[in-house]
Amino acid sequence: MLLDEQTRRDALIPQLKQAIAQSWLDGSIYFQGRSLNPKDCGQSFSASLLVAGNQALPLLYPHFRAIQILPAELNQLLQADLNGASTKFLPEG
């Protein structure tokens, strides 16, 4: 019975993903008092989500800068004695 349930679950997951994506596209997005139609942002769930997120990101994080942080650089911040952190974490970085 467990194998039957796992097979049934695996068959239903794509249908669930499709239903969620369609609900997103059929709905409305509300952000800071503005209404946005997801279909105006793109014809697929992923494209629409990306455009909506890119519109909201600068308003949520006005000082955001896209930089790549390596795991070793991140570990520097977790050290008890912070010596010589990467310049990416400094104002000029």
C-alpha positions as a Markdown table, in Angstrom:
| # | Residue | x | y | z |
|---|---|---|---|---|
| 1 | Met | 0.0 | 0.0 | 0.0 |
| 2 | Leu | 2.9 | 2.4 | 0.7 |
| 3 | Leu | 4.2 | 1.9 | -2.8 |
| 4 | Asp | 0.8 | 2.6 | -4.2 |
| 5 | Glu | 0.5 | 5.8 | -2.2 |
| 6 | Gln | 4.0 | 6.9 | -3.3 |
| 7 | Thr | 3.1 | 6.2 | -6.9 |
| 8 | Arg | -0.1 | 8.1 | -6.5 |
| 9 | Arg | 1.7 | 11.0 | -4.9 |
| 10 | Asp | 4.3 | 11.1 | -7.6 |
| 11 | Ala | 1.6 | 11.2 | -10.2 |
| 12 | Leu | -0.3 | 14.1 | -8.5 |
| 13 | Ile | 2.7 | 16.4 | -7.8 |
| 14 | Pro | 2.8 | 17.7 | -11.4 |
| 15 | Gln | -0.9 | 18.4 | -11.3 |
| 16 | Leu | -0.5 | 20.3 | -8.1 |
| 17 | Lys | 2.3 | 22.4 | -9.5 |
| 18 | Gln | 0.2 | 23.2 | -12.6 |
| 19 | Ala | -2.7 | 24.2 | -10.4 |
| 20 | Ile | -0.6 | 26.5 | -8.3 |
| 21 | Ala | 0.9 | 28.1 | -11.4 |
| 22 | Gln | -2.5 | 28.6 | -12.9 |
| 23 | Ser | -3.9 | 30.1 | -9.7 |
| 24 | Trp | -0.9 | 32.5 | -9.6 |
| 25 | Leu | -1.6 | 33.6 | -13.2 |
| 26 | Asp | -5.3 | 33.9 | -12.6 |
| 27 | Gly | -4.9 | 35.9 | -9.4 |
| 28 | Ser | -3.7 | 39.4 | -8.5 |
| 29 | Ile | -0.6 | 40.6 | -6.8 |
| 30 | Tyr | -0.8 | 43.3 | -4.2 |
| 31 | Phe | 2.3 | 45.2 | -3.1 |
| 32 | Gln | 2.5 | 48.5 | -1.3 |
| 33 | Gly | -1.1 | 49.4 | -2.1 |
| 34 | Arg | -0.8 | 48.6 | -5.8 |
| 35 | Ser | -2.5 | 45.8 | -7.7 |
| 36 | Leu | -0.6 | 44.0 | -10.4 |
| 37 | Asn | -2.0 | 41.4 | -12.9 |
| 38 | Pro | 0.5 | 38.5 | -13.0 |
| 39 | Lys | -0.3 | 37.9 | -16.7 |
| 40 | Asp | 1.0 | 41.4 | -17.5 |
| 41 | Cys | 4.4 | 40.3 | -16.1 |
| 42 | Gly | 4.7 | 37.1 | -18.2 |
| 43 | Gln | 2.8 | 34.2 | -19.7 |
| 44 | Ser | 4.3 | 31.5 | -17.5 |
| 45 | Phe | 4.5 | 31.2 | -13.7 |
| 46 | Ser | 8.3 | 31.4 | -13.5 |
| 47 | Ala | 8.5 | 34.4 | -15.9 |
| 48 | Ser | 5.7 | 36.3 | -14.1 |
| 49 | Leu | 7.2 | 35.6 | -10.7 |
| 50 | Leu | 10.6 | 36.8 | -11.8 |
| 51 | Val | 9.3 | 40.1 | -13.2 |
| 52 | Ala | 7.1 | 40.7 | -10.1 |
| 53 | Gly | 10.1 | 40.0 | -7.8 |
| 54 | Asn | 12.4 | 42.3 | -9.8 |
| 55 | Gln | 9.9 | 45.1 | -9.5 |
| 56 | Ala | 9.5 | 44.7 | -5.8 |
| 57 | Leu | 13.2 | 44.1 | -4.9 |
| 58 | Pro | 14.4 | 47.7 | -5.3 |
| 59 | Leu | 11.6 | 48.9 | -3.2 |
| 60 | Leu | 12.2 | 46.4 | -0.4 |
| 61 | Tyr | 16.0 | 46.6 | -0.5 |
| 62 | Pro | 17.0 | 50.1 | -1.9 |
| 63 | His | 20.7 | 49.4 | -1.1 |
| 64 | Phe | 20.8 | 46.0 | -2.7 |
| 65 | Arg | 23.8 | 45.1 | -4.8 |
| 66 | Ala | 24.1 | 41.8 | -6.5 |
| 67 | Ile | 27.5 | 40.3 | -5.6 |
| 68 | Gln | 28.7 | 36.7 | -5.3 |
| 69 | Ile | 29.9 | 35.7 | -1.9 |
| 70 | Leu | 32.1 | 32.6 | -1.7 |
| 71 | Pro | 31.6 | 30.2 | 1.2 |
| 72 | Ala | 35.1 | 31.0 | 2.5 |
| 73 | Glu | 34.2 | 34.7 | 2.6 |
| 74 | Leu | 31.0 | 34.0 | 4.5 |
| 75 | Asn | 32.9 | 31.9 | 7.0 |
| 76 | Gln | 35.1 | 34.9 | 7.8 |
| 77 | Leu | 32.1 | 36.6 | 9.3 |
| 78 | Leu | 31.5 | 33.7 | 11.6 |
| 79 | Gln | 35.0 | 33.8 | 13.2 |
| 80 | Ala | 35.3 | 34.9 | 16.8 |
| 81 | Asp | 38.1 | 37.3 | 15.8 |
| 82 | Leu | 37.2 | 39.2 | 12.6 |
| 83 | Asn | 40.5 | 39.9 | 10.9 |
| 84 | Gly | 40.8 | 41.1 | 7.3 |
| 85 | Ala | 37.3 | 40.4 | 6.1 |
| 86 | Ser | 36.7 | 40.4 | 2.4 |
| 87 | Thr | 36.4 | 43.9 | 0.9 |
| 88 | Lys | 33.0 | 42.8 | -0.5 |
| 89 | Phe | 31.6 | 43.5 | 3.0 |
| 90 | Leu | 33.1 | 47.0 | 3.2 |
| 91 | Pro | 31.5 | 50.2 | 1.8 |
| 92 | Glu | 34.0 | 50.3 | -1.1 |
| 93 | Gly | 33.3 | 46.7 | -2.0 |
